[in-house]
Amino acid sequence: MADTYVLVHGAWHTGELFEPVAEHIRAMGHSVWCPTLTGNRAVDNRATVGLTEAAQSLIDYLEQNDLSDVRLVGHSYGGMVISKAADVVPGRLRRLVYQNAFVPLNGQCLNDMVPPHYKSLFDQIAAASDNAVMLPFPIWREAFINDADAALAQSSFDRLNLQPYRTFTEAISLTRELAAMEIGKSYINVEQDAAMPHSMPWHPRLSERLGLFRLVACAGSHEICFTNPALLAQKIVEAGRD
């Protein structure tokens, strides 16, 4: 049976970077869409875009393409965006799938869930870069894509784009907590992900906020979309299927 998946990228990414994953899911017979959020398009003003605009762009995308019964997948920062979409257009969604993604409580921003050293780093970068942030390459290489060789780490980093810092600092507004939402939820835990220190893990620290959810695990880094798109596609389908 063909299902509909919408893959929502994380910070510094675009929808295009998830196309290799999407192609593997399409090969399994499913429909896959890969939008680029407001804030990560070439024309966007990184100084002014916040979480509200990014989430609204996803909601608009679902409505403009009349997508329904959607398995909505969010990677990393994308978890913030799909959480807001679930609150606004739950009738279009079949299941939420978080892939090493942030799971906010009402009134939280992304920075509330990261270790203090990340916040301090991003504050400094944003102050010097018109309120936009980028990961320094050494952090990308060692913490985000630690399962890649040097060439892939560099080539993938070269495809990233500046992130509007307001998407990290603006609090989400939810009419109900995610655990109370009557929608299927899954969490994919990629187990060698070191983007968050293992003393502040993605799972179970954030995943448990979903209430009842399906847990799917696999080996890999935070950027498994680059290093093993076929495996990630398999796990997304496992997480999204009925």
C-alpha positions as a LaTeX table, in Angstrom:
\begin{tabular}{lrrr}
\hline
Residue & $x$ (\AA) & $y$ (\AA) & $z$ (\AA) \\
\hline
Met1 & 0.00 & 0.00 & 0.00 \\
Ala2 & 1.34 & 3.43 & $-0.99$ \\
Asp3 & 1.73 & 5.94 & 1.84 \\
Thr4 & 2.53 & 9.65 & 1.76 \\
Tyr5 & 5.67 & 10.92 & 3.49 \\
Val6 & 6.76 & 14.53 & 3.93 \\
Leu7 & 10.39 & 14.82 & 5.03 \\
Val8 & 11.18 & 18.00 & 6.96 \\
His9 & 14.86 & 18.88 & 7.10 \\
Gly10 & 16.84 & 20.16 & 10.05 \\
Ala11 & 18.82 & 23.34 & 10.57 \\
Trp12 & 21.28 & 24.39 & 7.83 \\
His13 & 19.67 & 21.95 & 5.39 \\
Thr14 & 17.23 & 22.12 & 2.48 \\
Gly15 & 14.65 & 19.68 & 1.21 \\
Glu16 & 16.96 & 18.81 & $-1.65$ \\
Leu17 & 19.43 & 17.23 & 0.77 \\
Phe18 & 16.79 & 14.65 & 1.71 \\
Glu19 & 16.18 & 13.60 & $-1.90$ \\
Pro20 & 18.55 & 10.59 & $-1.72$ \\
Val21 & 16.49 & 9.30 & 1.23 \\
Ala22 & 13.26 & 10.11 & $-0.58$ \\
Glu23 & 14.33 & 8.13 & $-3.65$ \\
His24 & 14.77 & 4.99 & $-1.56$ \\
Ile25 & 11.33 & 5.46 & 0.00 \\
Arg26 & 9.79 & 6.03 & $-3.43$ \\
Ala27 & 11.42 & 2.81 & $-4.60$ \\
Met28 & 9.37 & 1.05 & $-1.90$ \\
Gly29 & 6.22 & 2.36 & $-3.61$ \\
His30 & 5.45 & 5.44 & $-1.52$ \\
Ser31 & 4.91 & 9.11 & $-2.31$ \\
Val32 & 7.52 & 11.44 & $-0.81$ \\
Trp33 & 7.72 & 15.24 & $-0.63$ \\
Cys34 & 10.76 & 17.24 & 0.50 \\
Pro35 & 9.93 & 20.91 & 1.12 \\
Thr36 & 12.49 & 23.55 & 2.01 \\
Leu37 & 11.35 & 25.60 & 4.99 \\
Thr38 & 11.21 & 29.36 & 5.02 \\
Gly39 & 14.52 & 30.52 & 6.44 \\
Asn40 & 16.60 & 28.03 & 4.45 \\
Arg41 & 15.83 & 29.20 & 0.93 \\
Ala42 & 18.33 & 31.34 & $-0.96$ \\
Val43 & 15.95 & 34.33 & $-1.01$ \\
Asp44 & 15.19 & 34.33 & 2.73 \\
Asn45 & 16.29 & 37.01 & 5.15 \\
Arg46 & 18.14 & 35.15 & 7.90 \\
Ala47 & 17.99 & 38.20 & 10.17 \\
Thr48 & 14.22 & 38.17 & 10.52 \\
Val49 & 12.80 & 34.67 & 9.93 \\
Gly50 & 11.74 & 32.78 & 13.04 \\
Leu51 & 10.06 & 29.54 & 14.00 \\
Thr52 & 6.60 & 30.97 & 13.25 \\
Glu53 & 7.47 & 31.64 & 9.61 \\
Ala54 & 9.23 & 28.31 & 9.17 \\
Ala55 & 6.31 & 26.33 & 10.59 \\
Gln56 & 3.79 & 28.32 & 8.57 \\
Ser57 & 5.69 & 27.50 & 5.40 \\
Leu58 & 5.25 & 23.78 & 6.13 \\
Ile59 & 1.56 & 24.23 & 6.91 \\
Asp60 & 1.11 & 26.19 & 3.67 \\
Tyr61 & 2.98 & 23.47 & 1.75 \\
Leu62 & 0.66 & 20.76 & 3.06 \\
Glu63 & $-2.41$ & 22.82 & 2.23 \\
Gln64 & $-1.27$ & 24.08 & $-1.18$ \\
Asn65 & $-0.45$ & 20.53 & $-2.29$ \\
Asp66 & $-3.63$ & 19.21 & $-0.63$ \\
Leu67 & $-1.66$ & 16.53 & 1.18 \\
Ser68 & $-3.55$ & 14.31 & 3.62 \\
Asp69 & $-2.96$ & 11.11 & 5.58 \\
Val70 & 0.66 & 12.27 & 5.81 \\
Arg71 & 3.49 & 10.60 & 7.64 \\
Leu72 & 5.26 & 13.79 & 8.69 \\
Val73 & 8.97 & 13.26 & 9.40 \\
Gly74 & 11.11 & 15.86 & 11.18 \\
His75 & 14.88 & 15.71 & 11.54 \\
Ser76 & 16.57 & 17.60 & 14.40 \\
Tyr77 & 15.26 & 21.21 & 14.30 \\
Gly78 & 12.53 & 19.86 & 12.01 \\
Gly79 & 10.96 & 18.38 & 15.14 \\
Met80 & 10.04 & 21.89 & 16.24 \\
Val81 & 8.35 & 22.56 & 12.92 \\
Ile82 & 6.36 & 19.33 & 12.66 \\
Ser83 & 5.19 & 19.79 & 16.26 \\
Lys84 & 3.59 & 23.11 & 15.33 \\
Ala85 & 2.07 & 21.65 & 12.16 \\
Ala86 & 0.53 & 18.84 & 14.20 \\
Asp87 & $-1.12$ & 21.43 & 16.44 \\
Val88 & $-2.51$ & 23.46 & 13.53 \\
Val89 & $-3.47$ & 20.89 & 10.86 \\
Pro90 & $-3.83$ & 17.55 & 12.68 \\
Gly91 & $-6.52$ & 16.44 & 10.22 \\
Arg92 & $-3.94$ & 16.22 & 7.44 \\
Leu93 & $-1.59$ & 13.96 & 9.38 \\
Arg94 & $-1.46$ & 10.20 & 9.92 \\
Arg95 & 1.67 & 9.99 & 12.07 \\
Leu96 & 4.52 & 12.13 & 13.37 \\
Val97 & 8.02 & 10.71 & 13.02 \\
Tyr98 & 10.89 & 12.39 & 14.90 \\
Gln99 & 14.39 & 11.48 & 13.70 \\
Asn100 & 16.84 & 12.49 & 16.44 \\
Ala101 & 14.65 & 15.56 & 16.66 \\
Phe102 & 13.64 & 18.12 & 19.23 \\
Val103 & 10.32 & 17.46 & 20.99 \\
Pro104 & 9.23 & 20.74 & 22.60 \\
Leu105 & 6.86 & 21.45 & 25.41 \\
Asn106 & 4.54 & 24.41 & 25.00 \\
Gly107 & 6.50 & 27.64 & 25.47 \\
Gln108 & 9.94 & 26.14 & 24.83 \\
Cys109 & 12.40 & 27.16 & 22.17 \\
Leu110 & 15.04 & 24.91 & 20.64 \\
Asn111 & 17.78 & 26.56 & 22.71 \\
Asp112 & 15.99 & 25.42 & 25.88 \\
Met113 & 16.85 & 21.84 & 24.93 \\
Val114 & 20.53 & 22.18 & 23.99 \\
Pro115 & 23.57 & 22.22 & 26.29 \\
Pro116 & 24.78 & 25.64 & 27.45 \\
His117 & 27.96 & 25.53 & 25.38 \\
Tyr118 & 25.93 & 25.36 & 22.15 \\
Lys119 & 23.81 & 28.32 & 23.16 \\
Ser120 & 26.88 & 30.38 & 24.06 \\
Leu121 & 28.52 & 29.50 & 20.75 \\
Phe122 & 25.43 & 30.36 & 18.71 \\
Asp123 & 24.91 & 33.62 & 20.60 \\
Gln124 & 28.44 & 34.69 & 19.65 \\
Ile125 & 28.11 & 33.64 & 16.01 \\
Ala126 & 24.70 & 35.30 & 15.60 \\
Ala127 & 25.94 & 38.57 & 17.09 \\
Ala128 & 28.67 & 38.71 & 14.47 \\
Ser129 & 26.60 & 37.41 & 11.53 \\
Asp130 & 23.39 & 39.48 & 11.35 \\
Asn131 & 21.48 & 36.98 & 13.50 \\
Ala132 & 22.37 & 33.93 & 11.40 \\
Val133 & 24.32 & 30.91 & 12.62 \\
Met134 & 26.46 & 28.18 & 11.09 \\
Leu135 & 28.16 & 25.21 & 12.67 \\
Pro136 & 31.94 & 25.40 & 12.76 \\
Phe137 & 33.34 & 22.57 & 10.64 \\
Pro138 & 35.17 & 20.79 & 13.49 \\
Ile139 & 31.86 & 20.38 & 15.36 \\
Trp140 & 30.13 & 19.19 & 12.20 \\
Arg141 & 32.84 & 16.65 & 11.50 \\
Glu142 & 33.21 & 15.17 & 14.99 \\
Ala143 & 29.72 & 15.48 & 16.48 \\
Phe144 & 27.26 & 15.55 & 13.59 \\
Ile145 & 28.73 & 13.33 & 10.88 \\
Asn146 & 31.16 & 11.18 & 12.85 \\
Asp147 & 30.49 & 8.11 & 10.68 \\
Ala148 & 31.71 & 9.79 & 7.46 \\
Asp149 & 35.16 & 9.87 & 5.94 \\
Ala150 & 36.88 & 13.23 & 5.58 \\
Ala151 & 35.78 & 13.75 & 1.96 \\
Leu152 & 32.08 & 13.16 & 2.66 \\
Ala153 & 32.21 & 15.27 & 5.82 \\
Gln154 & 33.60 & 18.19 & 3.82 \\
Ser155 & 31.37 & 17.83 & 0.76 \\
Ser156 & 28.22 & 17.62 & 2.87 \\
Phe157 & 29.26 & 20.62 & 4.98 \\
Asp158 & 29.75 & 22.60 & 1.78 \\
Arg159 & 26.07 & 22.08 & 0.93 \\
Leu160 & 24.74 & 23.61 & 4.16 \\
Asn161 & 23.34 & 27.13 & 4.42 \\
Leu162 & 23.09 & 29.76 & 7.15 \\
Gln163 & 20.32 & 29.22 & 9.72 \\
Pro164 & 18.15 & 32.09 & 11.02 \\
Tyr165 & 18.90 & 32.22 & 14.73 \\
Arg166 & 15.33 & 33.21 & 15.60 \\
Thr167 & 14.29 & 29.67 & 14.64 \\
Phe168 & 16.32 & 28.56 & 17.67 \\
Thr169 & 15.29 & 31.32 & 20.08 \\
Glu170 & 11.57 & 31.74 & 19.36 \\
Ala171 & 9.32 & 29.72 & 21.67 \\
Ile172 & 6.72 & 27.39 & 20.23 \\
Ser173 & 3.05 & 27.91 & 21.04 \\
Leu174 & 1.00 & 24.72 & 21.30 \\
Thr175 & $-2.66$ & 24.48 & 22.29 \\
Arg176 & $-1.90$ & 21.05 & 23.83 \\
Glu177 & 1.22 & 19.10 & 24.60 \\
Leu178 & 2.35 & 16.51 & 22.07 \\
Ala179 & 1.69 & 13.65 & 24.49 \\
Ala180 & $-1.98$ & 14.66 & 24.53 \\
Met181 & $-2.37$ & 14.75 & 20.75 \\
Glu182 & $-4.44$ & 11.91 & 19.32 \\
Ile183 & $-2.10$ & 11.03 & 16.48 \\
Gly184 & 0.39 & 8.23 & 15.95 \\
Lys185 & 3.94 & 9.13 & 16.96 \\
Ser186 & 7.31 & 7.49 & 16.37 \\
Tyr187 & 10.89 & 8.30 & 17.34 \\
Ile188 & 13.91 & 7.17 & 15.31 \\
Asn189 & 17.00 & 7.03 & 17.50 \\
Val190 & 20.23 & 6.92 & 15.49 \\
Glu191 & 22.47 & 5.56 & 18.16 \\
Gln192 & 25.92 & 7.00 & 17.41 \\
Asp193 & 24.50 & 10.52 & 17.10 \\
Ala194 & 26.84 & 12.75 & 19.13 \\
Ala195 & 25.30 & 16.08 & 18.12 \\
Met196 & 23.81 & 16.17 & 21.59 \\
Pro197 & 26.01 & 14.94 & 24.43 \\
His198 & 24.96 & 11.52 & 25.64 \\
Ser199 & 24.40 & 12.98 & 29.09 \\
Met200 & 21.55 & 14.94 & 27.42 \\
Pro201 & 20.32 & 12.28 & 25.00 \\
Trp202 & 17.76 & 12.58 & 22.23 \\
His203 & 16.19 & 9.35 & 23.54 \\
Pro204 & 14.69 & 9.00 & 26.10 \\
Arg205 & 15.07 & 12.59 & 27.35 \\
Leu206 & 13.10 & 14.12 & 24.46 \\
Ser207 & 11.30 & 11.13 & 22.97 \\
Glu208 & 9.38 & 10.42 & 26.18 \\
Arg209 & 7.58 & 13.74 & 25.76 \\
Leu210 & 5.56 & 12.12 & 22.97 \\
Gly211 & 3.58 & 10.02 & 25.40 \\
Leu212 & 2.75 & 6.75 & 23.63 \\
Phe213 & 5.18 & 6.31 & 20.73 \\
Arg214 & 6.92 & 3.71 & 18.59 \\
Leu215 & 10.70 & 3.50 & 18.99 \\
Val216 & 12.85 & 2.59 & 15.99 \\
Ala217 & 16.64 & 2.43 & 16.34 \\
Cys218 & 19.59 & 2.07 & 13.99 \\
Ala219 & 23.32 & 2.70 & 13.81 \\
Gly220 & 24.67 & 5.94 & 12.41 \\
Ser221 & 25.30 & 9.63 & 13.04 \\
His222 & 23.08 & 12.69 & 13.22 \\
Glu223 & 23.63 & 13.13 & 9.48 \\
Ile224 & 22.71 & 9.62 & 8.38 \\
Cys225 & 20.83 & 11.29 & 5.52 \\
Phe226 & 24.28 & 11.80 & 3.94 \\
Thr227 & 26.09 & 8.71 & 5.17 \\
Asn228 & 23.46 & 5.97 & 4.76 \\
Pro229 & 20.29 & 7.23 & 3.05 \\
Ala230 & 19.10 & 3.70 & 2.25 \\
Leu231 & 19.14 & 2.65 & 5.91 \\
Leu232 & 17.42 & 5.87 & 6.98 \\
Ala233 & 14.71 & 5.33 & 4.37 \\
Gln234 & 14.11 & 1.81 & 5.70 \\
Lys235 & 13.80 & 3.10 & 9.28 \\
Ile236 & 11.48 & 5.94 & 8.27 \\
Val237 & 9.12 & 3.42 & 6.67 \\
Glu238 & 9.31 & 1.20 & 9.75 \\
Ala239 & 8.49 & 4.22 & 11.90 \\
Gly240 & 5.72 & 5.45 & 9.62 \\
Arg241 & 3.83 & 2.33 & 8.68 \\
Asp242 & 0.54 & 1.31 & 10.31 \\
\hline
\end{tabular}
